[in-house]
Amino acid sequence: MKKMREMISKRRKELGLTQRQLANLLGISFQAVSKWENERVYPDVVMLPKLAAVLGTTVDALLGYSGKARGMTENMRRRGITGDLSRILSAMIL
């Protein structure tokens, strides 16, 4: 997930935040942020909404989802494909 690492680092720097400042906003250690940006570990899934909010982006953008994938999801909804089947098909497309 190279995109996630790049997105976190890019957005943090655009906002003028140090790793320590971002960590403080999230209630975690600055070492955790460093590990994310160096691709040693990924943020915990429950942290993603808060991380996205602090960085002024979306969870989809953090995960590197493209507009094409979102368009496919909308198309599936219009066709009545919802729930687990929709999530499975979306995962297969990505």
C-alpha positions as MATLAB code, in Angstrom:
seq = 'MKKMREMISKRRKELGLTQRQLANLLGISFQAVSKWENERVYPDVVMLPKLAAVLGTTVDALLGYSGKARGMTENMRRRGITGDLSRILSAMIL';
ca = [
       0.000    0.000    0.000;
       2.573    2.473   -1.132;
      -0.167    4.984   -1.768;
      -1.214    5.070    1.880;
       2.339    5.774    3.025;
       2.684    8.542    0.454;
      -0.728   10.018    1.250;
      -0.081   10.198    4.998;
       3.320   11.805    4.552;
       2.162   14.219    1.840;
      -0.947   15.413    3.679;
       0.906   15.737    6.991;
       3.566   17.919    5.362;
       0.979   19.987    3.456;
      -0.663   20.741    6.790;
       2.690   21.715    8.284;
       2.577   18.989   10.909;
       5.493   17.045   12.302;
       5.114   13.344   12.955;
       4.935   14.160   16.666;
       2.154   16.728   16.152;
       0.107   14.314   14.035;
       0.647   11.619   16.643;
      -0.541   13.942   19.416;
      -3.711   14.758   17.468;
      -4.390   11.040   17.093;
      -3.414   10.057   20.634;
      -0.622    7.736   19.516;
       3.183    7.715   19.557;
       5.210    9.554   16.930;
       6.990    6.252   16.316;
       3.698    4.822   15.028;
       3.415    7.632   12.474;
       7.029    7.051   11.444;
       6.328    3.345   10.950;
       3.305    4.150    8.762;
       5.308    6.525    6.599;
       8.161    4.035    6.261;
       5.752    1.202    5.431;
       6.867   -0.943    8.361;
       3.269   -1.225    9.608;
      -0.130    0.113    8.574;
      -2.570    2.101   10.698;
      -5.111    0.024   12.559;
      -8.401   -0.052   10.667;
     -10.242    1.653   13.548;
      -7.760    4.560   13.293;
      -8.460    5.241    9.606;
     -11.546    7.508    9.985;
      -9.823    9.689   12.582;
      -6.586    9.777   10.568;
      -8.493   10.770    7.432;
     -10.357   13.514    9.303;
      -7.163   14.967   10.804;
      -5.474   14.902    7.387;
      -8.507   16.443    5.684;
      -9.076   13.549    3.325;
     -11.191   10.398    3.114;
     -10.580    6.807    4.103;
     -11.020    5.887    0.433;
      -8.232    8.279   -0.549;
      -5.953    6.929    2.197;
      -6.514    3.412    0.879;
      -5.862    4.505   -2.690;
      -9.306    3.769   -4.104;
      -9.840    5.351   -7.485;
     -12.918    7.059   -8.828;
     -13.364    4.075  -11.140;
     -13.846    1.762   -8.168;
     -16.399    4.124   -6.623;
     -18.201    4.318   -9.976;
     -18.379    0.545  -10.108;
     -19.885    0.483   -6.627;
     -22.548    3.008   -7.673;
     -23.306    0.936  -10.763;
     -23.762   -2.178   -8.606;
     -26.168   -0.312   -6.326;
     -28.235    0.806   -9.321;
     -28.436   -2.819  -10.437;
     -29.552   -3.955   -6.999;
     -26.276   -5.622   -6.018;
     -25.805   -4.675   -2.379;
     -24.418   -5.873    0.928;
     -21.808   -8.593    1.125;
     -21.965   -9.375   -2.587;
     -21.233   -5.741   -3.437;
     -18.222   -5.681   -1.092;
     -16.878   -8.933   -2.521;
     -17.228   -7.740   -6.105;
     -15.659   -4.378   -5.257;
     -12.688   -6.122   -3.662;
     -12.261   -8.294   -6.744;
     -12.289   -5.258   -9.038;
      -9.612   -3.476   -7.050;
];
